[in-house]
Structures are given as C-alpha cells and as structure tokens.
Amino acid sequence: MDNQAAKKLWDSMANNFAEMEIPTDKDNFTLKIIAGQEMCRTGSKVLDVGCGAGRYAIALAGKGAEVWATDFSVEMIEAARKCSAAHGQETIIFSQDDWANLDLKAKEWENKFDLVLCSMTPAIRDEQTIRKAISASKKWLVITKPCRRINSILDKLTEILGLSPFFNKSDQQIKWAFDILWDMGKNPQMRMEEQVWTKKRNLSEAIKHYCFFIESNHGTLTGEQKQIIKQYLTEFAVEGMIEEITNTTVYALYCEVN
C-alpha cells in the first residue's frame, strides 16, 4: 500500500464518512455480532482500529464503553471528533496513528481492551498488523472485511489500465487472521452478509477519487494513465454524475483471544 496516496484518498472521503448515520444493533451487521456475544458492556474498554469518522466509536460509547479510536487520516480524525461532539460522546479518545508502525507498549495498549474492533479497515492487512490487534485485546477481537467484491467502476479501470486486481486482498487478509488465531489454539468464528453499496459522485470528484484509490494500491499513476481514467469516466458519466455499484460479501471474524 502507498501510504501517502492512501492518506490522500481517506482524507478526501472524510466529509462523506461524517455524513453517514451512526449504526445500531438493529440495522448493522457488525454491531449485531457484538451485541449477540455481549462483547461491549458499560465500562468495557474498546479500541476502534481504523475508526474513520468515528461511527462505531460513537455507537459503542453510547453503550457505556470507554472508547479509544485511531485512524491514520488526519481529516478522518478531525471529522470523528466533530461527529462525537455532535452526538454527545465527547469522552472518546481519538488519536491519529499509522497502525502498522504504532508501538503498543509506548501507547500502553498491550492487553488493554475488552474489545478490539477492526471494521473494514486497510490498517489490518498482514500478519504483523493482525498480531498487533490480537496483542491489544485482553478478550474479544472482531475483524470485518468486504470480500469477493465486484465494483462497477474500479474493476473496469484496472482492466483498461492493465493493472492487477486489488479487491482480492481482503479475501486473503480475513483468511490470514483466521489461520493465525487457529494456529494460536483459539477458536475464531465467522459470519457473512451479502451487501450492495451504491455511491454517486460528480465527475471531477470521481476522477480525483479513482486516481487516489488506484494510486494507493498500485503507486503513482503516469499522466497518460490519469488521462485514460478521465476519458473513461467522462464517457461513463450521466448528466455529469458517476454512479458506482459494489457487490460484496462482508465477512466478520470474531474470537475470544484471551
């Protein structure tokens, strides 16, 4: 992953994330699992890794948990602080960190949390980042990933540009997490839910978004490649708008690690 390009991508999406509704146990796949296993109670210590604009952190704080939340995007953390204040959850401790390089001992986060939640985040991407999440938990770990993803725009752009597909990375990452926990003698469990996401962007926003997205996975694009993206999106646009449709199977891995 190209960290600088990824930061540009996630910074650019902070305002959109901040506009999303706060999830509840009734309507959210991940929170249903957390509630069903009683992972979060009043006074529980929770860490939200890759917290984005703080939606899950706010929801879990609303259950009476003490919540820490981290993300590597400065703009996402700023949006999260504003959202938490707007929802009356100002006790959440937000910090801007790169999970891959974060020192758990320096943060005093080793074996600290009753629940470590890693929801749909690229922060959990290899053995080291998975093991770090495990080490932060003293009881529950939840990792969710959008797997077997089909995206109406990005799949076509990577094909046109001759780049390797990158959505299969989530498929591998959830399997790695399962295998690591299994080899540790733990009993990870899995659930899945089919989801369809739709998103509309105006043309100029879409061009910037897809360039950032592809660069975050494949490195810097050439001027020619950026022109190809612009031309494709311009031809695809309807009344100046790009509609993206994503079909995915969201897998949730959850496990008592200690």
WOSULBEL-V910877 format. One record per residue. N is the residue number from 1. BURIAL is 1 if it has 24 or more other C-alpha atoms within 12 Angstrom, else 0. Layout:
N:BURIAL
N:BURIAL
This chain:
1:1
2:0
3:1
4:0
5:1
6:1
7:1
8:1
9:1
10:1
11:1
12:1
13:1
14:1
15:0
16:0
17:1
18:1
19:0
20:0
21:0
22:1
23:0
24:0
25:0
26:0
27:0
28:0
29:1
30:1
31:1
32:1
33:1
34:1
35:0
36:0
37:0
38:0
39:1
40:1
41:0
42:0
43:0
44:1
45:1
46:1
47:1
48:1
49:1
50:1
51:1
52:1
53:1
54:1
55:1
56:1
57:1
58:1
59:1
60:1
61:1
62:1
63:1
64:0
65:1
66:1
67:1
68:1
69:1
70:1
71:1
72:1
73:1
74:1
75:1
76:1
77:1
78:1
79:1
80:1
81:1
82:1
83:1
84:1
85:0
86:0
87:0
88:0
89:1
90:0
91:0
92:1
93:1
94:1
95:1
96:1
97:1
98:1
99:1
100:1
101:0
102:1
103:0
104:1
105:0
106:0
107:0
108:0
109:1
110:0
111:1
112:1
113:1
114:1
115:1
116:1
117:1
118:1
119:1
120:1
121:1
122:1
123:1
124:1
125:1
126:1
127:0
128:0
129:1
130:1
131:1
132:1
133:1
134:1
135:1
136:1
137:1
138:1
139:1
140:1
141:1
142:1
143:1
144:1
145:1
146:1
147:1
148:1
149:1
150:1
151:1
152:1
153:1
154:1
155:1
156:0
157:1
158:1
159:0
160:0
161:0
162:0
163:0
164:0
165:0
166:1
167:1
168:0
169:1
170:1
171:1
172:0
173:1
174:1
175:1
176:1
177:1
178:1
179:0
180:1
181:1
182:0
183:0
184:0
185:0
186:0
187:0
188:1
189:1
190:0
191:0
192:1
193:0
194:0
195:0
196:0
197:0
198:0
199:0
200:0
201:1
202:0
203:1
204:0
205:1
206:1
207:1
208:1
209:1
210:1
211:1
212:1
213:1
214:1
215:1
216:1
217:1
218:1
219:0
220:0
221:1
222:0
223:0
224:0
225:1
226:1
227:0
228:1
229:1
230:1
231:0
232:1
233:1
234:0
235:0
236:0
237:0
238:0
239:0
240:0
241:0
242:1
243:1
244:1
245:0
246:1
247:0
248:1
249:1
250:1
251:1
252:1
253:1
254:1
255:1
256:1
257:1
258:0
